[in-house]
Amino acid sequence: MQINFTHHQSAHCENGVASNLLKNNGLNISEPMVFGIGSGLFFVYLPFIKVNHAPAISYRTLPGQIFNKLASRLNLKIKRQKFSSTVNANKALDENLKNNIPTGLQVGVYHLSYFPDEYRFHFNAHNLVVYGKTETDYLVSDPVMETVTTLTHDELDKVRFAKGAFAPRGQMYYPIQIPENVDLKSAIIKGIKNTCRDMLAPMPIIGVRGIKFVSRQIRKWPIKHGAKKANHYLAQMVRMQEEIGTGGGGFRFIYAAFLQEASVILNNEELKTLSKEMTLIGDSWRNFAVEASRIYKNRSAKDDAYNAIADELLDIANREEIFFKKLKKAIS
């Protein structure tokens, strides 16, 4: 069984799967547009939850939220299913493939055999599309990969039923209804308003206030925890930002591309200017990651390295606060 499915590489898995599934169903929507309408940009710091023995930091909304919000704002219907057994999960997936329905799956990264070893860790919110099956393998379109790939039947079972936080429980999803005409303008405005609301939230651990809070914490880490633990916390932060979820610079570049597209659709020049500003902020997130990695690899020549990167992060937070206030005003 093989469905005629076009693979497009993307910067982030959930946006890429949503964009690829919708394109396959005749709705030509780009990855940045999925991300922007789905309000994927977010920041939350959860010091009371530990991930890989370090405080939890997320640069994005909960798994599945981007596609769900996109669907609600464009009036699409998405079917989602979870399963208690591999037998039922495989039966449902095979039935879809028989009916020519490419299917999105939420999976764990650790057992993805086509991933390089250094990217295989216990993270259960990765997304891919299965578009066919042979006697031994499932045909896989993983949007973060350059080309299509495969997983054996056993490997797919393992990643669909990975254990731990956000355990996917065989989750599969696919569009079942797409209107002939979608109202992109209204969806874009709703998406932008949602992101501005999140990033300017009055909560101390969310949005720009959350970024400022982390900046203050970074200054305390070496004194409070010692160099080894502080370095581990910092390494985990960069990993969450640049490797696991594209979160820091990567997400800003995607959002900048969204604003560029949105400026044309809404005929709003201000969004084009803000798109350039967001790209510069994305560059600063990347620089922060590079400086931070120098510290935890013990390659930093700066005496007061932790305070220096805390300053960098505070500067990013201040600029983002100004940015999101301007963005909110630009679409009101």
N, C-alpha and C positions, 0 to 999 in steps of 0.2 A: 504494500500500500504506500503510495507516495502522492502527495498533493502538490499541485503547481503553486509553489510559495516563493516569493522573492525576499531574499535576506538582505537587510540593510544594516550596516554596522552603526552603533550609536555609542555615546559617551557613558550612558547609564542604563542599567538593565531594564528597570520598570518602564521608563519612558520609551525605550527601544521596542520592547515587546508590544506596548500599547500602540505605538505608531505603526509597527509592522503588521499587527493584526488588523488594524483599521484600514491601512492601505490595501491589504489583501481583500478587504470587504468593500473596496471602492471609495473609501473616504481618505483623500490624500491629505494627511496632516503630519507636519514635521515633528521631530523629537522636541525641539525647543517649545513648540506650540502646545504639545502634550504637557510638558513640564510647567509651563506658565499658567495654562488654564486649570491644570490639576493642582496648582499651588504647592509644588514640591519643595520649594525653598523654605527652610525652617532652621531653628537652632534651639536645642534644649540640653541643659547640663543637669545630670542626676547623680550627685555625689553619694547618695544613699543606696544606689544600685551599682554593683561592680560587674564589669565586663572584662574578661581576661585580667582579673585582679587590679583593675583601675576604674576610676569613676566613669560612669556611662555618659557619653556625649553623642548626640545625634545631630546631624546637619540636614536632616530631611524629615518629612512627615512619616507616619507609620506605614509599614508595608501594605500595599494595596490601595492606599488613600489617593494616590495620584490618579490612577485609572478610575477609581470610583467617583472622585470629584469631577473629572473630565466627563465621564458618562452622564452624571447628573446635570452638568452645565450645558451639554450638547444634546441632551435628551436621547441618549443611547441606552440600550439595555444590555447589561453584561450578566452572564450566568456564572456563578461561582459555586464550586462544590468541594467539600472535604470528605475524607473517607476514614473508616476505622480499620480497613484491611487493604493490603496490596492487591488482593484478588479483585475486590470491587473497584479499586482505583484503576487497575489495568483494564478491566472490562469497560469502564466508562470512557477511558481514553481511546481504546481500540474502536469502540462504537463511533466516537467522533471522527477518527481517522477514516473509518469505513464510509462515513457520510461527508467526506471531504471538508472537515472542519479543522484547520490548524488550531492548536490549543495551547494557551499560555499555562505555564506551571510555576508555582513557587517551590524552590528547592534549597537544599543545604549545599554550601560550597565545598565542604571538606572532601567529599567523595567524587567531585567532578574530575574524571580522569584526564580530560583535555586541558585542565588548568595547570600552569606551572606550579611546582611544589610550594614556592614561597607565597603563592596566593591562596593556598588551600588551608583554610582554618574554619573553626566552628561558627559559621554565620549562616542563618537559615532563611534569609530574606532575598535570595537571588531569584531572578526570573529568566525564563527561556521559553521558546516555542518548540513543540514537537509537531512535525508536519508529515511524518511517515514512519513506516515500520518494515523491517525485513525479518527473516527467520531468526536472526541473532541480535539485531540492533534496532534502536529507535533513531530516527533521523531528527537532528536537533539544529535549530537556528538560535544560537545564543548571541544576542545583539552586541555584546562587548567583544566578540571574536570577529576576526576579519572575514572568515568564510564559514559555511555550514560545517557541522561535525556530527559525531554519533556517540551514543552511549549504549552499552549492552543492556539487555532487559534487566539483568540483576543490578547493574549500576544505576539505572533509572529508579528502580525500586528503592535503593539505598538513599538516593538524594531526595526522593519524594517523601520518604518517611524518616528523615534525619531527626535526631532527638535534640532537646535543649530549648533555649529561648526562641520564640516565634516558630516552634516546630510546625512545618508546613502541613502535616497530616494529609499528604497526597493532593493538596489543593490544586485544582485546575479551573481555568476561567476562559471565557471567549465571548465575543459580541453575538447577541442573538437578534438584535433589532437596531438598525441605523436609519434615521429619517433621511428622506431624499435631500432636504435642504437643512443645513445646520446654521444657527445664528452665532457666528464666530464673534461678532462685535460684543454682544451681551456677555458671552462666556469669558472673553478676555477681561472685560471690566470686573466681572465677579472674581475671577482668578487673581487679578492684581489687588483688589480690595482685601481679599482673604490673606494674601501674603503680607501686605502692609499691616493688617491687624495683628497677625502673628509676630512679625518682626518688631513691632512697636508695643507689644503687649506689656501691661504694667506689672508683670510677674518677674521676680528677681532671677529666675533660672531659665527664662524663655526669651528668644529674640535678641535684640541688641543688649538688653539688660543682662541676659544670660552670658553673652560674650564678655561684657565688662566684669561680671562676677568671676568668670574663669580667669581673666587677666589678674584679678586680685589674688585668686587661689594660687596661680603659678608662682607669684612672689613668695608665698609661704611654703611651697612644697619642699624645697631643699632644707629649710630650717626645721620644718615639722617632721619630715619623713626621712631625711638623709638623701645623699646624692643618688644612690642606687634606685631607691623607690621613686624618687622624683623623676629620674631619667625614664623609668618604666612608664610612669603616668604620661609623660610628654610623648614618648614613642607611641603609646596607645592612642593619644589624641591625634597625632599626625596620621596614624594608620586609619582611624575612623574618617579623617578629613580627606585624605588623598588616595587611599587604596580601597577601603571597603565600600564607600558609597559616593565617591567622587566629590564629596560634600563641600570642601572649601572653595578653592579656586575654580575647580571644574564646574560646580553648580553655578557660580557667578558668571562664567563664560556662557553656559547654556541659557541662563536668565537674560543675559545681555542680548543673545541672539533672538530670544523670544520678544524682547522689547523692540528690537529692530523690525521684526515681522509685524508686531502689533502696531507700530507707528504707521506703517503703510495701510493696514486694514482699517485703523481708526482715523487715518489722516491726521495724525498728531505728531508734529515735529519735536515737541518736548520729549517724547519717548525715545526718539533717535538720539538726542543729546544725553539722556539718562542711560541709554544703552552703552555709550562710550564710557560714561562715568563708572558703570558697573564693571566693565572690562578692566579698568584700572584698579578697582577694588579687588577683583579676582587676582590680578598680578600681585597685589600686596598679600593676599592669603597664601599664594604660592611661595613668596619670599619668606613669610612667617614659617611655613613648613620646612623650607631649606635651612633656615637659621636654627629652628628647633631640632632638626635632625643632626646638625653639627654638634649640638649640646649633648644629646643622648648617645652619640657615637664618640664622645670625648674629643671632638675636633674643633671646638670653638676656641678662638683666641681671645674672646672677650672676658674680662675679669668678672664683670657683673652680669653674666650671660642671662640668667633667669629674669632679672629685672628688665634687661634690654628687650627680651622677646615679649615680656608682659606689656611693656610700653608699646611695642608694635601692635599687639592685639587690641590694646585700648584705643589706639589710633584708628584701627579698622572699625571697631565698634562705633566710635564717634562719627566716622564718615558714613557708615551704614545708617545710623540714626538720621543724619541729615538727608541722605539719599532717599530713604523710605518715606520721610515726611514730604519731600518734593514729589515723589512718585504718587503718593496719595492725592496730593493737590492737583497733579497733572491730569488725573482722570475724574476728578470730582466735578 
